[in-house]
């Protein structure tokens, strides 16, 4: 079957999927007389604006966590603090370029580490046409910087750089702390100690703000179901919405979904860890998709960690698991918001977390070779 064979060439399939999808969206806009900019505009850079306001408040001696969307560790205030006196439009454009450059360079590092067959044109198509990347750049969040830190941890040959990369990534966003797990399991205690030491040293100067951040996390933990949630919690709430929405049922904030998300996350991660122990494989890279699957509120820009696993899939042996993983990684890149804007239906947002679930399930599928992880 043509589709079956296409799924056996991961990077090529993903790029074709993205090109066809963007083309279909543009044609639909023309036929339906809808403005083109509507499809790929994800509201104003609200994350960036709030982070900039939080930095300004901090410099004035006020509590930055009183700012609505500032929910990152206090160390992240240093990113925008030097720019609070500059016009916000200029600052955003500069930061967007830096954010984009960090993601692009991180992808280059991973490609070189994995020797993935990806030429420059394919690399730029992969970067510029995927939904999580466009969402990241427009919203102005820090995940491009986080991605570079994680890529340094996974791909750089020097231990000191790997340690610094992971520590800074965790200090910008908390979810990369999951990557402490492979350090423990692989008994890389010197790297683990280095990361923990850097986390302590770089957090101490912020004093009580660290406690305010923990309070913010507790509040943030009450938000787990959303039309833009890429996590396994979002997978279950989106699935139920998809099936039961025609009958007037809404899955928003139902208590069962975070429990199902946590259970599924734990089981799939345990199976992947067991598989890594038995077969070997790229032990750090295998954790990247799970950064977007944590059972919490995970917004689309974190999907970059799922899409990038397409580089690893090139080395998998052709199988049902590989085809499922390629399909999953491609669905993570699906332009859910564009289709939502075009059809006035939020059900499209169920596609992205479904992709994450398929990718993680394929990774956990039993195999006897390290080329299947």
C-alpha positions, 0 to 999 in steps of 0.5 A: 500500500502506498501509505504503508510504504510512505510511513516507512520513510519518516522525515519524508512522510512528515514533510509531505504531510505538512506541505499537503496540509498547509496547501489544503488549508490555503485552498479552503481559505480561498474557496470559503473566502476566509482571511489567510492570516486567520489560519496561522495566527494564534492570538497576540504574543500573550505569553511574551507580554506577560513574561515581560510584565513579570520581569518589569514587576520584579525589577520594581520589587513587586511579586512577578507571580501576580502577573497572569501567565507567568508560571515559570521558575524565577530564574526565567525572569533574567531572560527578559529583564534586560529588555524591559526598557525597550519598546515591546514590539522591538523586544518581541521581534528580537526574542522571536528570532532568538527563540527560533534560532535556539530551536533550529540550532538544537534540531541541528545538534540532534540531527548531527548526533543521530546522523539523520538523513535530513538536508537543509531544505528538509530541515527548514520545512520541518521547522517552519511548517509544523504547528508547535513551532509556529505556535511557539514563535507567535506566543513568545514562550521560552520553550525554544531556549528550553529545547536548546538546553535539552538538545545540548544535554542529549547531543553534546560530547562534553559533560560540562555542557550537557550538565549546564544545558539541562540545568538551565532548561529546568530553571526556565521550565520545570518539565525537563526535570524528567531527564534527571531520570536517565541520569539516575537509571544509568548511574551517571551520578557526577552529571546528576550531582552537577545538575542539582548543584547548579539548580541550587546555586542558581535558585538560591538568589531568588529566595522566597520567589521559589516558594511563590513559584511552588504555590503557583504550581499548585494552582496550575495543577488545577488546570488540566483539560483544555482544547489546547492540551497536548498531554495524555490528560488532553488525549483522554479529555479530547477523545471523550469530547470527540465521541460525546460532544454531539450529545452535549457532554463536555470533558472540561476539567473532569477529575478522571482525566488527570488520573487516567493521564498519570496512569497511562504516562507511568505505564508507558514510561515504565515500559520504555525504560524497561525496553531501554534496559533490555535492548540499549538504544539512544537512552536520552533521546527516548525521553524527549516525547514524554516531555510533552506527555506529562499529565498536566496542562501542556500547551502546543509549543511543547509538541516540538519535543514530540516532532523531533523524535522523527529523527530517531525513527529513521533508524527503526526497522520497518514494522507496524510500530515504526509506522504507528510512531511516524503517524503519531509524530506527524499528528503532533504537527497537525494544525489543529488551531487552523482547522478550528478557525476554519470550521468553528470546531474545537474537536480538531484539538484532539488530534495532537494529543492522539499523536503523542499517545500513538508515538509513546505506545509505539515506543513502548511496543515490545521488540528485541532490538535497540533500533526500535527505541 
